[in-house]
């Protein structure tokens, strides 16, 4: 069974900015009308976002959309397990990455997601929903506590052995913060994703897909006290994931 992840650096669903990437997500399911389960945990089950997502993926893209609302609906362990196992695509929303990961682990959702990944479910998401698939994410979770000046390193699910930095084109300060963070995270590389950029993984291969020509992805790391930043090419063919994650 193929293992598939599409991690999106950012973009507005309400403006359909990630349309080309979303079409690839659906194509990866191998079904014309796949069952998509949205996990809006990082947004604390925001009703407006869920409605917008349902209209987009459901009415426009032709999917069967369901929602896993941990806070609002308080589903049972059995209910959570059934929803995740029935989905062809698991889409994780953006929002507070730290809160989301803590909730996933408390509810046992982390292990269910890993199992779904191994079973061939398409794993995807935007922003927090990108970082969660990596070993680490560079998160602005502090902004929810009115402290946007710092980034923190959040532990993800570890399916991709790297650190993920999203919205990398949002402001110039992010690169300096990442540079400092990576000096203390020397065992892995960082993969940065601009808005409208996604890392698509199929088993041990990867490629970059874009919703904008200006969007970019980079590989960032320290080696022998030297900082390196390499742009990752956007090519139609897949390349070695092991090579990407190697310094």
C-alpha positions as CSV (number, residue, x, y, z in Angstrom):
1,X,0.0,0.0,0.0
2,X,1.4,3.4,-1.0
3,X,2.1,5.9,1.8
4,X,1.1,9.4,0.7
5,X,1.5,12.9,2.3
6,X,0.8,16.3,0.8
7,X,2.0,19.0,3.2
8,X,1.0,22.6,2.1
9,X,2.9,25.6,3.3
10,X,-0.2,27.9,3.4
11,X,-2.9,29.5,1.4
12,X,-6.6,30.6,1.7
13,X,-9.2,28.0,1.1
14,X,-11.8,30.7,1.0
15,X,-10.1,32.2,-2.1
16,X,-9.4,28.8,-3.6
17,X,-5.7,29.6,-3.7
18,X,-4.6,26.0,-3.3
19,X,-6.9,24.6,-6.0
20,X,-4.2,22.8,-8.1
21,X,-2.8,21.2,-4.9
22,X,-6.2,20.2,-3.7
23,X,-6.9,18.5,-7.1
24,X,-3.7,16.5,-6.7
25,X,-4.8,15.5,-3.2
26,X,-8.0,14.1,-4.6
27,X,-6.2,12.4,-7.5
28,X,-3.9,10.6,-5.0
29,X,-6.9,9.0,-3.4
30,X,-7.6,7.1,-6.6
31,X,-11.3,7.8,-6.3
32,X,-13.6,10.2,-8.2
33,X,-15.5,11.1,-5.0
34,X,-13.3,10.2,-2.1
35,X,-14.3,10.4,1.6
36,X,-12.5,13.4,3.1
37,X,-12.3,13.8,6.9
38,X,-11.4,17.3,8.1
39,X,-9.6,17.6,11.5
40,X,-10.1,21.2,12.5
41,X,-8.6,20.7,16.0
42,X,-5.9,23.4,15.6
43,X,-8.8,25.9,15.0
44,X,-10.8,24.5,17.9
45,X,-13.4,23.2,15.5
46,X,-14.2,26.7,14.1
47,X,-17.7,26.5,12.6
48,X,-17.1,29.0,9.8
49,X,-14.0,27.2,8.6
50,X,-15.7,23.8,8.6
51,X,-18.6,25.2,6.6
52,X,-16.2,26.8,4.0
53,X,-14.3,23.6,3.8
54,X,-17.4,21.5,3.3
55,X,-18.6,23.8,0.5
56,X,-15.2,23.7,-1.2
57,X,-14.2,20.0,-1.0
58,X,-17.8,18.9,-1.1
59,X,-19.9,21.0,-3.4
60,X,-17.1,22.2,-5.7
61,X,-14.6,19.3,-5.7
62,X,-17.2,16.5,-5.4
63,X,-15.9,14.8,-2.3
64,X,-17.9,13.2,0.6
65,X,-16.9,15.5,3.5
66,X,-17.1,14.7,7.2
67,X,-15.6,16.4,10.3
68,X,-13.9,15.2,13.4
69,X,-14.9,17.9,15.9
70,X,-13.1,16.8,19.2
71,X,-14.1,19.8,21.2
72,X,-17.7,20.5,20.0
73,X,-19.0,17.0,19.6
74,X,-16.7,15.1,22.1
75,X,-16.8,11.8,20.1
76,X,-16.1,8.4,21.8
77,X,-12.8,6.6,21.2
78,X,-14.7,4.2,19.0
79,X,-16.3,7.1,17.1
80,X,-12.9,8.7,16.5
81,X,-11.4,5.5,15.3
82,X,-14.3,4.7,12.9
83,X,-14.2,8.2,11.3
84,X,-10.4,8.0,10.7
85,X,-10.5,4.4,9.4
86,X,-13.3,5.2,7.0
87,X,-11.6,8.2,5.3
88,X,-9.8,8.1,2.0
89,X,-8.2,11.5,2.7
90,X,-7.4,13.0,6.1
91,X,-7.1,16.8,6.0
92,X,-5.7,18.6,9.0
93,X,-6.5,22.3,9.2
94,X,-4.1,25.2,10.1
95,X,-4.2,26.9,13.5
96,X,-2.4,26.4,16.8
97,X,0.0,23.5,16.1
98,X,1.1,23.0,19.8
99,X,-2.5,22.8,21.0
100,X,-3.4,20.5,18.2
101,X,-0.5,18.0,18.8
102,X,-1.2,18.0,22.6
103,X,-4.9,17.2,21.8
104,X,-4.0,14.5,19.3
105,X,-1.7,12.8,21.9
106,X,-4.2,13.1,24.7
107,X,-7.0,11.6,22.6
108,X,-4.8,8.8,21.0
109,X,-5.4,10.4,17.6
110,X,-1.7,10.5,16.9
111,X,-1.5,6.7,16.8
112,X,-4.6,6.4,14.6
113,X,-3.1,8.9,12.1
114,X,0.1,6.9,11.9
115,X,-1.8,3.7,11.4
116,X,-3.9,5.4,8.6
117,X,-0.8,6.6,6.9
118,X,0.7,3.1,6.9
119,X,-2.6,1.8,5.5
120,X,-2.5,4.1,2.4
121,X,-4.8,6.9,3.5
122,X,-3.9,10.2,1.9
123,X,-2.5,12.5,4.7
124,X,-2.6,16.2,4.0
125,X,-3.2,19.6,5.4
126,X,-2.1,23.2,5.5
127,X,0.2,25.1,7.9
128,X,-0.3,23.3,11.2
129,X,-1.7,20.5,8.9
130,X,1.7,20.5,7.1
131,X,3.9,20.6,10.2
132,X,2.2,17.7,12.0
133,X,3.5,15.1,9.5
134,X,7.2,16.1,10.3
135,X,9.4,15.2,13.2
136,X,9.3,18.9,14.2
137,X,7.6,22.1,13.1
138,X,8.6,25.7,13.5
139,X,5.4,27.1,15.0
140,X,4.1,30.5,15.8
141,X,1.8,29.0,18.5
142,X,2.9,31.8,20.9
143,X,0.8,34.3,18.8
144,X,-2.3,32.8,20.4
145,X,-0.9,34.1,23.7
146,X,-0.2,37.5,22.2
147,X,3.5,36.9,21.8
148,X,4.1,36.7,18.0
149,X,7.8,37.6,18.3
150,X,9.1,34.1,18.8
151,X,8.8,30.7,17.1
152,X,8.8,27.5,19.0
153,X,9.8,23.9,18.0
154,X,6.8,21.6,18.2
155,X,7.1,17.8,18.0
156,X,5.0,16.4,15.2
157,X,4.1,12.8,14.3
158,X,7.5,12.0,12.8
159,X,6.4,10.5,9.5
160,X,8.9,12.8,7.7
161,X,12.3,12.9,9.5
162,X,12.8,16.7,9.2
163,X,11.7,20.0,10.5
164,X,9.0,21.9,8.6
165,X,8.7,25.7,8.4
166,X,5.6,27.0,6.7
167,X,4.5,30.5,5.4
168,X,8.2,31.0,4.7
169,X,7.5,33.9,2.5
170,X,5.3,35.6,5.0
171,X,8.0,37.8,6.5
172,X,11.8,38.1,6.4
173,X,12.2,37.4,10.1
174,X,11.2,33.8,9.7
175,X,14.5,32.8,8.0
176,X,16.6,34.3,10.8
177,X,14.5,32.5,13.5
178,X,14.8,29.2,11.6
179,X,18.5,29.7,11.2
180,X,18.8,30.0,15.0
181,X,16.5,27.1,15.6
182,X,18.3,24.8,13.2
183,X,21.6,25.4,14.9
184,X,20.1,23.6,17.9
185,X,18.5,21.0,15.7
186,X,21.6,19.6,14.0
187,X,20.5,16.0,13.4
188,X,17.9,16.8,10.8
189,X,17.4,19.2,7.9
190,X,14.5,21.8,7.6
191,X,12.1,21.9,4.7
192,X,10.6,25.3,4.2
193,X,7.4,25.9,2.2
194,X,6.1,29.2,1.0
195,X,2.4,29.8,0.8
196,X,0.9,27.9,-2.2
197,X,3.7,25.4,-2.1
198,X,3.4,21.7,-1.1
199,X,5.7,18.8,-0.5
200,X,4.2,15.7,-2.0
201,X,5.5,12.3,-0.8
202,X,4.8,8.9,-2.1
203,X,6.6,6.1,-0.2
204,X,10.3,7.0,-0.4
205,X,10.0,9.6,-3.2
206,X,9.0,13.3,-3.2
207,X,8.3,16.3,-5.4
208,X,7.3,19.9,-5.0
209,X,4.0,21.1,-6.3
210,X,3.0,24.8,-6.6
211,X,-0.1,26.9,-6.9
212,X,2.0,29.9,-7.9
213,X,5.2,30.4,-10.0
214,X,6.6,32.7,-7.3
215,X,6.3,30.2,-4.5
216,X,9.4,28.3,-3.4
217,X,10.6,25.5,-1.2
218,X,14.0,25.3,0.5
219,X,16.2,22.8,2.2
220,X,18.0,24.4,5.2
221,X,20.6,22.9,7.5
222,X,23.8,23.4,9.4
223,X,26.9,21.3,8.7
224,X,30.4,21.9,10.2
225,X,29.2,25.2,11.6
226,X,28.2,26.4,8.1
227,X,24.6,27.4,7.4
228,X,23.2,26.1,4.0
229,X,20.0,27.1,2.2
230,X,19.2,25.2,-1.1
231,X,16.2,25.8,-3.2
232,X,14.3,22.6,-4.0
233,X,13.4,22.3,-7.6
234,X,9.8,21.9,-8.7
235,X,9.8,19.0,-11.2
236,X,7.0,16.8,-12.5
237,X,8.9,13.6,-11.7
238,X,9.5,12.2,-8.2
239,X,13.0,12.2,-6.7
240,X,14.6,10.3,-3.7
241,X,13.2,11.4,-0.3
242,X,16.3,10.0,1.4
243,X,18.5,12.3,-0.7
244,X,16.3,15.3,0.2
245,X,16.6,14.6,3.9
246,X,20.4,14.0,3.9
247,X,22.8,16.8,4.6
